[in-house]
Amino acid sequence: LAEAAFLERERPVGQRRVYVVTLGCSKNTVDSELLIAQLKGNDFVVATGADDADVVVVNTCGFIESAKQESIDTILAATELKAQGKLGHVFVTGCLAERYKAELEAELPEVDRFFGVLQLPEILAELGGRYRRELLGERTLTGPTHSAFLKISEGCDHPCAFCAIPLMRGHHVSRPVDEIVRETEGLARQGVRELSLIAQDLTYYGLDRTGKRTLADLVRQVADVSGIEWVRLMYAYPAHFPLDLLDVIADHPNVCKYLDMPVQHGSDAVLKHMRRGMTRKRTEALLQTIRDRVPGIALRTSVIVGYPAETRAEFEQLLDFVKTARFDRLGVFTYSVEDDTAAFPLGDTMDQAEKDERAAELMELQRTISAEKNAARVGLTERVLIDRIEGEFAVGRTERDAPEVDNEVLVELSPAIRVGEFVQVEVTDAAEYDLFARVVS
């Protein structure tokens, strides 16, 4: 009855208010921004919250167990609004819907429809609109207008034993260069100054189109777009890393001296079991090559603790590797069992408390490394992009720091500071994960 009452007062298609909820990674953010641009191109009203919407579209994450639960909780909150007659329709898209569509349809019949990750035209059609190809690459930014993510490919062909991404996103597909450049130009017109290039593996770019890894050529073309002052590279797989990319990073002043390269572990036995195609020795050699060819580069990585093959001795090897490698930035995931992956039959051999203890031990080591590296920057002059104003400080980042995940610079407020602009600062103090600075002329 509640839904029937809602439908009696439902707005005409062109006036419907649609609220898009985005969960998960930066790739989902890009997908939602493409959807919102299409909604606006179809004259839908993009609502600012579920309470102000006729339709809610939940863009889900299915990466690890906690992300799945957050997605389910968000869906249930939307369907409760629908049951109360405050909402007409609930649509669900993204990785969770792609991977568990049949199960979700059976368990959540109150959801009007589930869509996979590549079904943007179908979502628009269900809403009563159409996919407008003339808007290809157009995006409505949902975050700061000076910084944006740029997805250069979809899917993944790597066989990592712990990862379900290929099950959700499919095989690797590189986007055409001209399409990426056109999107870059559009983002620059919106005021974007910093672009973070993302993919499941950046280094695979071009293999499916030309038989060669052509990331270096793509980065050159993106960096040549007027208005883009920082190009940042994230999620570069270490196996078969294209060394010609290092020349681009070293030679182009607007390509950040920064690289996010997830290594996942430091034990050869665990790396082999994970199907990473790397050893500790090869990884250390690659890190040295990168640092030699791009002096001063900031290296970020991520690792997994609690993998079923990880003994205490192998965890100690990971600790030793991190201590030796001295990454500038590091993130830790605790292992999550994922259906249908190669590691799934192994089960979960370690309780969450022990995984959390290992993660904390690793991050304590990294905290010490980060504190030492930050202390060495006191007295230096840095170029900082200002993200926001907080109390007595402007909060920004150097080229060594990606948005949302890395260190920040707290700059004393001055008339020269504007959000979204660059300023030159002198670093006056340092903490484990923050720098303190003042503007210099």
Buried (B, 14 or more C-beta within 10 A) or exposed (E): EEBEEBEEEBEEEEEBBBBBBBBBBBBBBBBBBBBBBBBBBBEBBBBEEBEEBBBBBBBBBBBBBEBBEBBBEBBEBBBBBBEEBBBBBBBBBBBBBBBBBEEBBEEBEBBBBBBBBBBBBBBBEBBEBEBBEEBBBBBBBBBBEBBBBBBBBBBBBBEBBBBBBBBBBBEBBBBEBEEBBBBBBBBBEBBBBBBBBBBBBBBBBBBBBEEEBBBBBBBBEBBEBEEBBBBBBBBBBBEEBBEEBBEBBBEBEBBBBBBBBBBBBBBBBBBBBBBBBBBBEBBBEBBEEBBEBBEEBBBBBBBBBBBBBBEEEBBEBBBBBBEEBBBBBBBBBBBBBBEEBBBBEBEBBBEEEBBBBBBEBBBEBBEEBBBEBBBEBBEEEBEBBBBEBEEEBBBBBBBBBBBEEBBBBBBBBEEBBEBBBBBEBBBBEBEBBBBBBEBEE
